[in-house]
């Protein structure tokens, strides 16, 4: 009997009540030009026809493997598939997202050229407007760059700045490098990607980023990506884990004497993220004040307390970030909602 070789890619897709979008999402993976792959569909206790659709896809294509579990959240579903994955690299695709044509071929080329442990790429971001119509949102695109394993705080911050928000659906990870690293299953409504990637960087990977878009990510009113009030409350519970993971990564990536500056920059990301969340969710004043107290508690155990941030240095030429950090330092965060919001203008 011929020995079966492992595929280059294991693409992990958590599935939850996705009957309307699952087949298109799966087909976008299976129809890639790169054929050396497996698609792991993990049904997370769906109440619709998602599991039946997943099983039908598996019956038609031997590259599809299906798992079913009681509802445990996206992190539990991803962890289930990580334990079963056989590919050299693992990637993630949400059940309502799409891989763009040729995406995996481009990633495979990056792997062959660089031997990187982590390959990050650009993406398209689409969000429903008030009329329910998907609209593509503009977002900054960085320059191609690489990150070496050796500690270098400036290089680490440059890589993060160019590669953008640290999601997992536009990244591919060498499975042997990940080892036993898993998603924090306490995260049920966001931040799990950021915590996971901070742990990845703390382990000192060789990483590369290319801005060419490889996937199309959709956000709608029911997505955990959107900052609805319930999701914001759940994310506040995850703030201590995020702060701990970011500080550990900053410490691991910093050469001698660099940690204060690197950690100040990463604190700035936590602050501006929460500002965006509270504005988008239109949180009332008591809820917003509680959120800021939660963030200050999460940051308190670490060096460079946030109120002492040199916000002009951290923000660089980003005037909006400088304004956001100044408002935080002055405890006037409620004024952030009055700053211009490019995303809201795009959705009108």
ABEGO torsion letter per residue (X at the ends): XBBBBBBABBBBBBBBGAAAAAAAAAAAAAABABABBBBBBBBBGBABAAAAAAAAAAAABAABBBBBBBBAEAAAAAAAAAAABABABBBBBBAABBBBBGAAAAAAAAAAAAGBABBBBBBBBBBBBAAGBBBBBBBBBBBBBBBBABBBAAAAAAAAAAAEBBBAAABBBBAAAAEABBBBAABAAEGAAAAAAAAAAAAGBBBBBBABBABBBBBBAABAABBBAAAAAAAAAAAAAAAAAAAAAAAAABBBGAAAAAAAAAAAAAAAAAAAAAAAAGBBAAAAAAAAAAAAAAAAABBGBAAABBAAAAAEABAAAAAAAAAAAAGAAAAAAABBBAAAAAAX
